[in-house]
Amino acid sequence: MRIAELIKQSGVPRTTIHYYQRLGLLPKAEKRSKNSAIYGQMHLDRLKLITRLRSEAGGSYSMDHIQAIITQLDNGSEKVLSEVLSGQGREHPGKLNPGELASRSGLPQEIINQLIRENVIRYHPGNSLYDDRDVAALDAISSLLDMDIELQSIFPIARVVEKLAAFELDQYKKVRNTLTPSQRRAFLLNLQHSTDALHQYLFDRIRQHLLDRG
């Protein structure tokens, strides 16, 4: 399969696939010509494995650990794979500095800096700088960029979500002093569930309306 099909079946952006290849996590593709490369089932299976390792418990395996696992697999060790699939040897989510965030995501530092300035990717003062949730967000952004969507057009998404989150927080502030701790937790869960359902309904309805208009 060509890389477009590999991206479609794996859900992994082109930039991330190339990043994994640079790290040696993926074997080289079969070159058919200067601008044509063919990928096989092994590439797809390996991408699915890496994706699973990065998403376990919110990204419990660091890239160094993933590289060690892949190396052992390439050397014929099946034990490490069985341990991974059974959840043994799991690490705690890593804490990343800006350089590590760029390395993990495969996106250029210049793009990441723009996303930070626009509050799409958040800086966490007084805490570890970044974590695997930020890497997952960058993977999603990388997919959008691979679809030739302009970076600047992504920024307004953060503004919209910020307003939605502010609405939920405002509603919670109105009642929190009148509730017990258990009631506050229940209120927050119900508020989140209800607003999430409304967000999804409105998004689907409006998107379909726009599609019908052509």
N, C-alpha and C positions, 0 to 999 in steps of 0.2 A: 504494500500500500504506500501511497505518497504521504507526505507529511500532513497535508490537509485532512486526509482520512484518519491518520493517527491522532491528530488534534481532536477531531470529531468523536472518535470512539473512546478516547482516554479522558477527554475533558481537561487536558493539560495544555496550557498556552504554548505557542511556538517558542517564545523566549525562554520559558522554563525548560522545555525539552532540550534546547541548545545548552542551557546552563547545566543540566544533568549530564549531557554528553561531555562538556568540558571537565566536569568532576570525575568522569569515568564511570558514572552510575549506569549509563546506557552504552551498549556496544555501538560502534560506528554503523551508519546505514550503508547499504550497498549502492555505490555510485554508478548510475547508468550514463550520466553525462555531467558536464560541468555544473549545470543547474538542475539536475534531477537526481534524487536519491530515493531508494526503496526501503521501506521498513517492514518488518515481519511481526509475527505473533509474539516473538520473544520481547520485542520492544514494547508492545502493548501490555503484555503481562508484567513486565518490569515497571512500567509507569503506574499500573494499578497497584502494585506492591508498594512503591514509593509513596503514592498518594495515601494509601492506607496507613503507612508508618507515620506520615506527617499529620494525619487526622486523628490517630488514636488518642483518646482522652484529651482532645484539644491540641494535639501536636506534641505528644509525649516523647517522641524520638528526635533527638537533635540530628543535624546533618552529619556530624562526625560519627554518630552512632549508626545512622543509616548507611554511610560509606563502609563502616566496619561490617555491617550485616551483609551488604552486597558483595564485599570482598570475600567473605566466608562462603557465600552462595556460589560465587564464581569459582572458588577453589574446591567445590564439591561437597561442602558441609550442609546437610539437610537439617541437622539438629537446631541450628540457629533459627531456621524458618519455623520449625514446630514451636519453638519457644516464643517467637514473635506472635504467631497466630493464636497461641494459648494465653497471651498476655503476660508472660514471664519476662523479666528483665526490663520492665518498663521504666523509663526515666520520667522525672518531673519536667513540666514545660520549661523551656529555656528562657533566659532573660537576655535580650539582645541590645547591643549598642548600635548606633547608626550604620557603621561599616558592616556589621554582621547582618543587619536588616537588608542591606543592598545585596550582600552575598547570598543570603537565603532566598531572596525573591528573584534574583536574576535581572532586576530592573536597574537602569542606570541611576546613579546617585542624584543626578540633576533632576530626574523625574520625581524621585522620592522626596527631594527637597521641596519641589513645587507642591506636592500633595500634603506635606507637613504644613507649609505656609498657608494652605487653603483649609486646614483643619479636616482634611479627608483622612489622613493618617495622623493619629494623635501622639503628642509628646506627653509623657507621664512624669511630671516633676516630683522629686522626692521618692521615687520608686524606680524599679528597673525601667529602662527607657522603652523597650518594645518587647512584644511577646509573639507567640505563634498566631494569635488572632490578627495581628497586623500583617504578618506574612500571608495569611489566607486572604485578607483584603487585597493585598498587592497582587496575588495570583488572579483574583477576579478582575482587577483593573488591567492586568496584563492581557487577559482574554479580550477585554473591550478594545484595547489598543491594537491587538492582532486583527480585529474586525475593522480596522481603519477608522475607529471612532476617535475624534480629537480629544486630547487630554483636557483641554479647557471646558469641553462640554460635560465632563464628569463632575466638575466642581459643584454645580448647583444641586446635585444629589445630596451632598452633605448639608446644604442649607435647608432643604426640605425635611430631611430626617431630624435635623436639630430642632425644627419647629414642632414636629410631632412629639419628640421626646420632651420638649418644654411643656407641651400641653399636658402630658401625663404627669409630669412633676408638679405642675400647678394644681391639678386636681387632687393629688396626694397631699400637698401642703394644706389644703383646705380642711382636711378631715383628720390628719395624723394625730393631733393633740387630743382628739376626742375618742381615740381607739386604744385598746390594749395592744401589746406587742403581737399577739397571735392574730388579732383582728386586722392590724396593719399589714401583716404578711398576706393574709387572705385578700385584703382589699387590693394590694399591689398585684397579686397574681390574677385576680379577676379583671382588674383594669388593663393589665398587659394582654390577657387573652382576648378581651373584647375589642380593644383598639387594634390589635394585630389582625383580627378577623375583619374589622371594618376597613383597615388599610388594604388588605388583600382583595376584598370585594370591590372597593372603589377603583383600585388599580386595574383589576381584570375588566370591570365594566367600561371604564374610560378607554383602556387600550383597545377593546373590541370596537367601541364606537369610532375611534380614530381609524382602525383598520377598515371598517365598513365604509368610511368616508373616502378611503383610498388615499 
